[in-house]
Amino acid sequence: MTTRREFVKKSIMAGVATGFSVKSYGKIIGANDRVRVACVGFSDRHRASHVGPFAALQKEMNFEMVGLSDIWNRRREEGKAFLDKQLGANVQVYRNNEELYASKSVDAVMMSTADFQHALHTIEAVKAGCDVYAEKPLAETMADNRAVLKAVKDSKKIVQIGSQRRSGTNYHAAEDFIKSGKFGDIKMVELMWNVNQPGRWRRPDLVASLKESDVDWKRYLMNRPYEKFDPRKYLEYRLFWPYSSGIPGQWMSHQIDTVHWFSGLSHPRSVVANGGIYQWQDGRTNADTLTVVFDYGPADKPQNGFQVQFTSRFSNSAGDTKELYYSNGGMINLDTNEISDTGGLREREAKAMGMKANLLSPLKLEGDKVASDANTGGDPLTFAHIRNWMECVRSRKTPNAPIEAGYQHSIATMMSNAAYRTGLKVTFDAKAQEILVGGKPWKPF
Protein backbone atom coordinates (compact mmCIF):
# COMPACT_ATOMS: atom_id res chain seq x y z
CA MET A 1 0.00 0.00 0.00
CA THR A 2 1.35 3.45 -0.95
CA THR A 3 2.22 5.55 2.09
CA ARG A 4 1.37 9.26 2.25
CA ARG A 5 5.08 10.14 1.94
CA GLU A 6 5.50 7.96 -1.16
CA PHE A 7 2.32 9.40 -2.68
CA VAL A 8 3.43 12.99 -2.08
CA LYS A 9 6.87 12.28 -3.55
CA LYS A 10 5.47 10.65 -6.68
CA SER A 11 2.84 13.36 -7.12
CA ILE A 12 5.47 16.08 -6.86
CA MET A 13 7.73 14.39 -9.41
CA ALA A 14 4.82 13.93 -11.82
CA GLY A 15 3.18 17.29 -11.20
CA VAL A 16 5.73 19.76 -12.53
CA ALA A 17 3.40 20.82 -15.32
CA THR A 18 0.70 21.91 -12.88
CA GLY A 19 2.97 23.57 -10.34
CA PHE A 20 2.63 20.98 -7.57
CA SER A 21 4.96 21.50 -4.59
CA VAL A 22 5.36 20.13 -1.09
CA LYS A 23 4.20 23.44 0.34
CA SER A 24 1.07 23.67 -1.82
CA TYR A 25 0.28 19.97 -1.38
CA GLY A 26 0.26 20.29 2.38
CA LYS A 27 -2.57 22.81 2.16
CA ILE A 28 -4.88 20.53 0.18
CA ILE A 29 -7.97 19.45 2.08
CA GLY A 30 -8.43 15.70 2.07
CA ALA A 31 -5.05 14.95 0.53
CA ASN A 32 -5.11 11.48 2.11
CA ASP A 33 -8.68 10.70 1.08
CA ARG A 34 -9.27 8.33 -1.78
CA VAL A 35 -11.03 9.95 -4.75
CA ARG A 36 -14.04 7.87 -5.74
CA VAL A 37 -14.68 7.90 -9.48
CA ALA A 38 -17.55 6.68 -11.64
CA CYS A 39 -17.73 5.97 -15.35
CA VAL A 40 -20.62 7.80 -17.02
CA GLY A 41 -21.28 5.93 -20.24
CA PHE A 42 -19.24 2.76 -20.77
CA SER A 43 -18.21 3.54 -24.35
CA ASP A 44 -15.47 2.33 -26.68
CA ARG A 45 -13.69 5.59 -25.91
CA HIS A 46 -13.69 4.89 -22.18
CA ARG A 47 -12.61 1.28 -22.67
CA ALA A 48 -9.76 2.10 -25.06
CA SER A 49 -8.54 5.47 -23.83
CA HIS A 50 -9.51 6.13 -20.21
CA VAL A 51 -9.13 2.81 -18.45
CA GLY A 52 -5.45 2.19 -19.28
CA PRO A 53 -4.16 5.50 -17.87
CA PHE A 54 -6.52 5.21 -14.90
CA ALA A 55 -5.27 1.69 -14.14
CA ALA A 56 -1.64 2.86 -14.27
CA LEU A 57 -2.25 5.91 -12.09
CA GLN A 58 -4.96 4.92 -9.60
CA LYS A 59 -2.65 3.58 -6.88
CA GLU A 60 -0.14 6.41 -7.10
CA MET A 61 -2.86 9.09 -7.16
CA ASN A 62 -5.11 7.30 -4.63
CA PHE A 63 -8.12 7.12 -6.97
CA GLU A 64 -10.62 4.30 -7.17
CA MET A 65 -13.30 3.42 -9.75
CA VAL A 66 -16.43 2.70 -7.73
CA GLY A 67 -19.38 3.18 -10.06
CA LEU A 68 -20.75 2.82 -13.58
CA SER A 69 -23.81 4.54 -15.02
CA ASP A 70 -25.21 3.46 -18.37
CA ILE A 71 -28.75 3.35 -19.75
CA TRP A 72 -28.08 0.18 -21.80
CA ASN A 73 -28.25 -3.08 -19.83
CA ARG A 74 -25.57 -4.74 -21.98
CA ARG A 75 -23.09 -1.93 -21.38
CA ARG A 76 -23.72 -2.11 -17.64
CA GLU A 77 -22.91 -5.82 -17.59
CA GLU A 78 -19.91 -5.59 -19.93
CA GLY A 79 -18.64 -2.46 -18.22
CA LYS A 80 -18.70 -3.93 -14.74
CA ALA A 81 -16.91 -7.10 -15.88
CA PHE A 82 -14.25 -5.09 -17.74
CA LEU A 83 -13.63 -2.48 -15.05
CA ASP A 84 -13.55 -5.02 -12.25
CA LYS A 85 -10.95 -7.07 -14.13
CA GLN A 86 -8.78 -4.22 -15.41
CA LEU A 87 -8.84 -2.11 -12.26
CA GLY A 88 -9.22 -4.72 -9.54
CA ALA A 89 -12.44 -2.94 -8.66
CA ASN A 90 -15.93 -3.84 -7.56
CA VAL A 91 -17.95 -1.17 -9.30
CA GLN A 92 -21.59 -0.62 -8.49
CA VAL A 93 -23.83 -0.28 -11.54
CA TYR A 94 -26.60 2.28 -11.99
CA ARG A 95 -29.32 2.45 -14.62
CA ASN A 96 -28.87 6.18 -15.10
CA ASN A 97 -27.10 9.24 -13.74
CA GLU A 98 -29.96 10.12 -11.42
CA GLU A 99 -29.45 6.85 -9.56
CA LEU A 100 -25.68 7.33 -9.57
CA TYR A 101 -25.73 10.80 -8.01
CA ALA A 102 -28.49 9.88 -5.57
CA SER A 103 -26.13 7.25 -4.14
CA LYS A 104 -23.77 10.01 -2.87
CA SER A 105 -20.94 7.56 -3.52
CA VAL A 106 -18.70 9.44 -5.97
CA ASP A 107 -16.42 12.47 -5.99
CA ALA A 108 -15.62 12.59 -9.71
CA VAL A 109 -16.72 11.11 -13.03
CA MET A 110 -15.11 10.22 -16.35
CA MET A 111 -17.72 10.92 -18.99
CA SER A 112 -17.76 9.70 -22.61
CA THR A 113 -21.38 9.59 -23.70
CA ALA A 114 -22.87 10.71 -27.04
CA ASP A 115 -21.60 14.03 -28.41
CA PHE A 116 -24.83 15.96 -27.84
CA GLN A 117 -25.00 14.75 -24.22
CA HIS A 118 -21.58 15.97 -23.02
CA ALA A 119 -22.71 19.43 -21.92
CA LEU A 120 -25.84 18.19 -20.17
CA HIS A 121 -24.05 15.33 -18.43
CA THR A 122 -21.33 17.72 -17.26
CA ILE A 123 -24.02 20.00 -15.80
CA GLU A 124 -25.56 17.04 -13.95
CA ALA A 125 -22.19 16.04 -12.56
CA VAL A 126 -21.06 19.42 -11.24
CA LYS A 127 -24.48 20.10 -9.73
CA ALA A 128 -24.10 16.77 -7.91
CA GLY A 129 -20.77 18.02 -6.52
CA CYS A 130 -18.48 16.00 -8.80
CA ASP A 131 -15.34 16.92 -10.70
CA VAL A 132 -15.42 15.83 -14.35
CA TYR A 133 -13.23 14.49 -17.12
CA ALA A 134 -15.48 15.32 -20.09
CA GLU A 135 -14.91 14.13 -23.62
CA LYS A 136 -15.09 16.53 -26.54
CA PRO A 137 -16.91 18.12 -28.23
CA LEU A 138 -18.25 19.89 -25.17
CA ALA A 139 -21.47 21.08 -26.83
CA GLU A 140 -23.30 21.01 -30.15
CA THR A 141 -25.69 23.96 -29.56
CA MET A 142 -24.99 27.38 -28.07
CA ALA A 143 -27.82 26.95 -25.56
CA ASP A 144 -26.11 23.86 -24.16
CA ASN A 145 -22.71 25.55 -24.39
CA ARG A 146 -23.76 28.63 -22.41
CA ALA A 147 -25.54 26.47 -19.83
CA VAL A 148 -22.55 24.21 -19.15
CA LEU A 149 -20.10 27.12 -18.94
CA LYS A 150 -22.27 28.83 -16.30
CA ALA A 151 -22.87 25.63 -14.32
CA VAL A 152 -19.17 24.76 -14.14
CA LYS A 153 -18.04 28.27 -13.23
CA ASP A 154 -20.76 28.54 -10.56
CA SER A 155 -19.80 25.15 -9.10
CA LYS A 156 -16.03 25.82 -9.02
CA LYS A 157 -15.55 22.13 -9.83
CA ILE A 158 -12.54 20.80 -11.72
CA VAL A 159 -13.51 20.03 -15.32
CA GLN A 160 -10.96 18.76 -17.81
CA ILE A 161 -12.05 18.68 -21.46
CA GLY A 162 -10.65 15.71 -23.37
CA SER A 163 -8.53 17.87 -25.70
CA GLN A 164 -5.34 15.96 -24.99
CA ARG A 165 -3.10 18.09 -27.21
CA ARG A 166 -3.08 20.58 -24.34
CA SER A 167 -1.03 18.10 -22.32
CA GLY A 168 1.56 17.51 -25.05
CA THR A 169 5.06 18.86 -24.46
CA ASN A 170 5.49 19.59 -28.18
CA TYR A 171 2.31 21.65 -28.20
CA HIS A 172 3.44 23.59 -25.14
CA ALA A 173 6.76 24.23 -26.87
CA ALA A 174 4.94 25.50 -29.97
CA GLU A 175 2.73 27.73 -27.82
CA ASP A 176 5.77 29.21 -26.07
CA PHE A 177 7.53 29.86 -29.38
CA ILE A 178 4.52 31.62 -30.90
CA LYS A 179 3.69 33.69 -27.84
CA SER A 180 7.33 34.73 -27.42
CA GLY A 181 7.05 36.62 -30.70
CA LYS A 182 9.84 34.60 -32.35
CA PHE A 183 7.47 33.03 -34.86
CA GLY A 184 5.94 36.30 -36.00
CA ASP A 185 2.23 36.78 -36.61
CA ILE A 186 0.27 33.70 -37.62
CA LYS A 187 -0.91 34.25 -41.20
CA MET A 188 -2.29 30.87 -42.19
CA VAL A 189 -3.05 27.50 -40.59
CA GLU A 190 -3.67 24.30 -42.52
CA LEU A 191 -5.38 21.44 -40.70
CA MET A 192 -6.02 18.00 -42.17
CA TRP A 193 -7.59 14.75 -40.92
CA ASN A 194 -8.01 11.97 -43.48
CA VAL A 195 -8.93 8.29 -43.12
CA ASN A 196 -10.09 5.48 -45.39
CA GLN A 197 -12.15 3.38 -43.02
CA PRO A 198 -15.60 2.14 -44.11
CA GLY A 199 -16.24 0.98 -40.54
CA ARG A 200 -15.39 4.28 -38.87
CA TRP A 201 -18.24 5.10 -36.48
CA ARG A 202 -20.22 2.07 -37.71
CA ARG A 203 -21.46 -0.68 -35.33
CA PRO A 204 -23.52 -3.02 -37.58
CA ASP A 205 -23.37 -6.10 -35.35
CA LEU A 206 -24.41 -4.18 -32.26
CA VAL A 207 -27.13 -2.32 -34.18
CA ALA A 208 -28.65 -5.64 -35.22
CA SER A 209 -28.76 -6.83 -31.61
CA LEU A 210 -30.08 -3.69 -29.88
CA LYS A 211 -33.76 -3.60 -28.88
CA GLU A 212 -35.64 -0.62 -27.52
CA SER A 213 -36.40 -2.57 -24.34
CA ASP A 214 -32.64 -2.77 -23.67
CA VAL A 215 -32.20 0.99 -23.29
CA ASP A 216 -33.93 4.07 -21.93
CA TRP A 217 -34.56 5.76 -25.28
CA LYS A 218 -36.35 8.85 -23.92
CA ARG A 219 -33.56 9.46 -21.45
CA TYR A 220 -31.05 9.09 -24.27
CA LEU A 221 -32.73 11.83 -26.35
CA MET A 222 -32.47 14.34 -23.48
CA ASN A 223 -33.24 17.76 -25.00
CA ARG A 224 -33.23 16.67 -28.66
CA PRO A 225 -36.52 16.47 -30.63
CA TYR A 226 -38.38 13.24 -29.99
CA GLU A 227 -38.31 10.57 -32.66
CA LYS A 228 -38.99 6.86 -32.74
CA PHE A 229 -36.32 4.47 -31.48
CA ASP A 230 -33.52 3.93 -33.97
CA PRO A 231 -30.61 1.68 -32.92
CA ARG A 232 -28.31 3.34 -35.47
CA LYS A 233 -28.84 6.76 -33.91
CA TYR A 234 -28.06 5.26 -30.52
CA LEU A 235 -24.94 3.30 -31.51
CA GLU A 236 -23.78 5.19 -34.61
CA TYR A 237 -24.77 8.66 -33.42
CA ARG A 238 -21.64 10.28 -34.90
CA LEU A 239 -23.15 9.75 -38.35
CA PHE A 240 -26.38 11.59 -37.59
CA TRP A 241 -27.32 15.18 -36.83
CA PRO A 242 -28.57 16.41 -34.30
CA TYR A 243 -26.81 13.79 -32.17
CA SER A 244 -23.39 14.78 -33.51
CA SER A 245 -21.94 17.17 -36.06
CA GLY A 246 -19.64 14.35 -37.14
CA ILE A 247 -16.32 15.53 -38.53
CA PRO A 248 -16.33 19.00 -36.87
CA GLY A 249 -17.16 17.75 -33.38
CA GLN A 250 -15.11 14.57 -33.47
CA TRP A 251 -11.92 15.59 -35.26
CA MET A 252 -11.81 19.28 -36.01
CA SER A 253 -12.51 20.14 -32.37
CA HIS A 254 -9.06 18.75 -31.45
CA GLN A 255 -7.17 20.79 -34.01
CA ILE A 256 -9.13 24.05 -33.87
CA ASP A 257 -8.56 24.06 -30.11
CA THR A 258 -4.83 24.52 -30.70
CA VAL A 259 -5.60 27.55 -32.88
CA HIS A 260 -7.46 29.21 -30.00
CA TRP A 261 -4.73 28.21 -27.55
CA PHE A 262 -1.80 29.45 -29.63
CA SER A 263 -3.46 32.65 -30.87
CA GLY A 264 -5.29 33.66 -27.70
CA LEU A 265 -8.47 34.18 -29.75
CA SER A 266 -11.70 32.68 -28.45
CA HIS A 267 -13.68 32.22 -31.66
CA PRO A 268 -13.58 32.78 -35.44
CA ARG A 269 -14.81 36.00 -37.00
CA SER A 270 -16.49 34.05 -39.81
CA VAL A 271 -16.77 30.56 -41.28
CA VAL A 272 -17.72 29.06 -44.65
CA ALA A 273 -17.91 25.36 -45.44
CA ASN A 274 -18.56 22.89 -48.23
CA GLY A 275 -18.75 19.13 -48.44
CA GLY A 276 -21.08 16.20 -48.65
CA ILE A 277 -21.62 12.45 -48.47
CA TYR A 278 -19.49 11.47 -51.44
CA GLN A 279 -18.26 7.97 -50.57
CA TRP A 280 -20.27 6.09 -47.95
CA GLN A 281 -23.92 6.04 -49.00
CA ASP A 282 -25.14 4.19 -45.92
CA GLY A 283 -27.97 6.41 -44.71
CA ARG A 284 -25.80 8.80 -42.69
CA THR A 285 -26.70 12.49 -42.56
CA ASN A 286 -23.27 13.87 -41.57
CA ALA A 287 -20.67 14.59 -44.24
CA ASP A 288 -17.93 12.12 -45.11
CA THR A 289 -15.95 14.88 -46.84
CA LEU A 290 -15.68 18.43 -45.53
CA THR A 291 -13.69 21.61 -46.06
CA VAL A 292 -14.06 24.52 -43.66
CA VAL A 293 -12.42 27.94 -44.00
CA PHE A 294 -12.17 30.26 -40.99
CA ASP A 295 -11.27 33.89 -40.63
CA TYR A 296 -9.67 34.75 -37.27
CA GLY A 297 -8.63 38.09 -35.83
CA PRO A 298 -9.76 41.09 -33.77
CA ALA A 299 -13.35 42.08 -34.51
CA ASP A 300 -12.44 45.78 -34.66
CA LYS A 301 -9.41 45.29 -36.95
CA PRO A 302 -10.52 43.45 -40.09
CA GLN A 303 -7.13 44.10 -41.73
CA ASN A 304 -5.40 42.05 -39.00
CA GLY A 305 -5.86 38.32 -38.73
CA PHE A 306 -5.25 35.00 -40.40
CA GLN A 307 -7.01 32.19 -42.21
CA VAL A 308 -7.49 28.59 -41.09
CA GLN A 309 -8.34 25.83 -43.54
CA PHE A 310 -9.56 22.45 -42.30
CA THR A 311 -10.07 19.52 -44.65
CA SER A 312 -11.20 15.98 -43.92
CA ARG A 313 -12.23 12.99 -45.99
CA PHE A 314 -13.26 9.41 -45.28
CA SER A 315 -12.53 8.13 -48.80
CA ASN A 316 -8.72 8.30 -48.95
CA SER A 317 -6.20 8.49 -46.10
CA ALA A 318 -3.40 10.25 -48.03
CA GLY A 319 -2.02 13.06 -45.91
CA ASP A 320 -3.21 11.50 -42.64
CA THR A 321 -3.37 14.28 -40.01
CA LYS A 322 -1.51 17.56 -40.31
CA GLU A 323 -1.28 20.78 -38.32
CA LEU A 324 0.78 23.42 -40.13
CA TYR A 325 1.22 26.99 -38.88
CA TYR A 326 2.64 29.63 -41.24
CA SER A 327 4.18 33.05 -40.66
CA ASN A 328 6.12 35.30 -43.02
CA GLY A 329 9.34 33.73 -41.72
CA GLY A 330 8.53 30.02 -42.01
CA MET A 331 6.35 27.34 -40.51
CA ILE A 332 5.63 25.09 -37.55
CA ASN A 333 4.88 21.50 -38.50
CA LEU A 334 3.20 19.67 -35.63
CA ASP A 335 3.29 16.41 -37.58
CA THR A 336 7.09 16.33 -37.66
CA ASN A 337 7.51 18.57 -34.58
CA GLU A 338 9.76 20.95 -36.50
CA ILE A 339 10.07 24.71 -36.82
CA SER A 340 11.69 25.67 -40.13
CA ASP A 341 12.23 28.55 -42.56
CA THR A 342 10.12 26.75 -45.18
CA GLY A 343 8.34 29.34 -47.30
CA GLY A 344 9.91 32.25 -45.39
CA LEU A 345 10.86 35.56 -46.99
CA ARG A 346 14.24 35.06 -48.65
CA GLU A 347 16.90 37.65 -49.44
CA ARG A 348 16.27 37.86 -53.18
CA GLU A 349 12.56 38.62 -52.85
CA ALA A 350 13.08 40.86 -49.82
CA LYS A 351 15.86 42.93 -51.42
CA ALA A 352 13.74 43.62 -54.50
CA MET A 353 11.28 45.41 -52.22
CA GLY A 354 13.88 47.16 -50.10
CA MET A 355 13.30 44.75 -47.22
CA LYS A 356 15.40 42.30 -45.23
CA ALA A 357 15.11 38.53 -45.38
CA ASN A 358 12.86 36.99 -42.75
CA LEU A 359 13.78 33.38 -42.05
CA LEU A 360 13.16 31.33 -38.91
CA SER A 361 16.03 29.36 -37.42
CA PRO A 362 15.40 25.59 -37.57
CA LEU A 363 14.28 24.10 -34.26
CA LYS A 364 13.05 20.68 -33.14
CA LEU A 365 10.07 20.61 -30.79
CA GLU A 366 10.41 18.03 -28.03
CA GLY A 367 7.47 15.68 -27.50
CA ASP A 368 5.42 12.82 -28.92
CA LYS A 369 3.47 12.85 -32.15
CA VAL A 370 -0.24 12.66 -31.44
CA ALA A 371 -1.93 9.43 -32.52
CA SER A 372 -4.36 9.70 -35.41
CA ASP A 373 -5.50 6.12 -35.93
CA ALA A 374 -8.79 4.63 -34.78
CA ASN A 375 -7.62 4.74 -31.18
CA THR A 376 -6.79 8.44 -30.87
CA GLY A 377 -6.57 8.13 -27.11
CA GLY A 378 -4.03 5.33 -26.81
CA ASP A 379 -1.08 7.69 -26.85
CA PRO A 380 1.18 9.46 -24.33
CA LEU A 381 -0.82 12.68 -24.66
CA THR A 382 -3.99 11.08 -23.27
CA PHE A 383 -2.03 9.50 -20.43
CA ALA A 384 -0.54 12.91 -19.54
CA HIS A 385 -3.95 14.55 -19.87
CA ILE A 386 -5.65 12.15 -17.46
CA ARG A 387 -2.75 12.52 -15.03
CA ASN A 388 -3.15 16.29 -15.21
CA TRP A 389 -6.85 15.95 -14.39
CA MET A 390 -6.10 13.72 -11.40
CA GLU A 391 -3.47 16.16 -10.14
CA CYS A 392 -5.88 19.07 -10.45
CA VAL A 393 -8.63 17.20 -8.63
CA ARG A 394 -6.11 17.01 -5.77
CA SER A 395 -4.63 20.50 -6.02
CA ARG A 396 -7.77 22.38 -7.19
CA LYS A 397 -5.60 24.10 -9.79
CA THR A 398 -6.92 24.87 -13.27
CA PRO A 399 -6.40 21.86 -15.58
CA ASN A 400 -4.67 22.05 -18.96
CA ALA A 401 -7.98 22.03 -20.88
CA PRO A 402 -10.44 23.96 -18.70
CA ILE A 403 -14.12 24.56 -19.38
CA GLU A 404 -13.34 27.73 -21.34
CA ALA A 405 -11.31 25.71 -23.86
CA GLY A 406 -14.28 23.42 -24.44
CA TYR A 407 -16.64 26.38 -24.73
CA GLN A 408 -14.43 27.98 -27.36
CA HIS A 409 -13.80 24.91 -29.52
CA SER A 410 -17.55 24.28 -29.46
CA ILE A 411 -18.23 27.72 -30.94
CA ALA A 412 -15.91 26.92 -33.85
CA THR A 413 -17.34 23.44 -34.45
CA MET A 414 -20.92 24.75 -34.31
CA MET A 415 -20.13 27.58 -36.72
CA SER A 416 -18.67 24.96 -39.09
CA ASN A 417 -21.78 22.81 -38.78
CA ALA A 418 -24.06 25.81 -39.38
CA ALA A 419 -22.06 26.87 -42.44
CA TYR A 420 -22.14 23.34 -43.90
CA ARG A 421 -25.86 22.84 -43.31
CA THR A 422 -27.00 26.25 -44.55
CA GLY A 423 -24.42 26.86 -47.27
CA LEU A 424 -24.03 30.41 -45.96
CA LYS A 425 -21.30 32.46 -44.36
CA VAL A 426 -21.58 32.26 -40.57
CA THR A 427 -20.47 34.89 -38.04
CA PHE A 428 -20.43 35.16 -34.27
CA ASP A 429 -22.06 37.78 -32.05
CA ALA A 430 -19.61 38.03 -29.13
CA LYS A 431 -21.93 40.24 -27.07
CA ALA A 432 -24.92 37.91 -27.29
CA GLN A 433 -22.75 34.77 -27.56
CA GLU A 434 -24.77 33.62 -30.55
CA ILE A 435 -23.94 32.05 -33.89
CA LEU A 436 -25.41 34.14 -36.69
CA VAL A 437 -26.56 33.01 -40.14
CA GLY A 438 -27.75 35.87 -42.31
CA GLY A 439 -27.48 38.14 -39.29
CA LYS A 440 -29.94 36.05 -37.26
CA PRO A 441 -29.28 33.42 -34.54
CA TRP A 442 -28.84 29.96 -35.99
CA LYS A 443 -31.66 27.54 -35.24
CA PRO A 444 -29.93 24.15 -35.31
CA PHE A 445 -33.18 22.08 -35.34
Secondary structure, 3 states (H helix, E strand, C coil): CCCHHHHHHHHHHHCHHHCCCHHHHCCCCCCCCCEEEEEECCCHHHHHHHHHHHHHHHHHHCEEEEEEECCEHHHHHHHHHHHHHHHCCCCEEECCHHHHHHCCCCCEEEECCCHHHHHHHHHHHHHCCCEEEECCCCCCCHHHHHHHHHHHHHHCCCEEECCHHHHCHHHHHHHHHHHCCCCCCCCEEEEEEECECCCCCCCHHHHHHCCHHHECHHHHHCCCCCCCCCHHHHHCHHHCCCCCCCHHHHHHHHHHHHHHHHHCCCCCCEEEEEEECCCCCCCCCCCCEEEEEEEECCCCCCCCCEEEEEEEECECCCCCEEEEEEECCEEEECCCCEEECCCCECHHHHHHCCCCCECCCCEECCCCCCCCCCCCCCCHHHHHHHHHHHHHHHHCCCCCCCHHHHHHHHHHHHHHHHHHHHCCCEEEECCCCEEEECCEECCCC
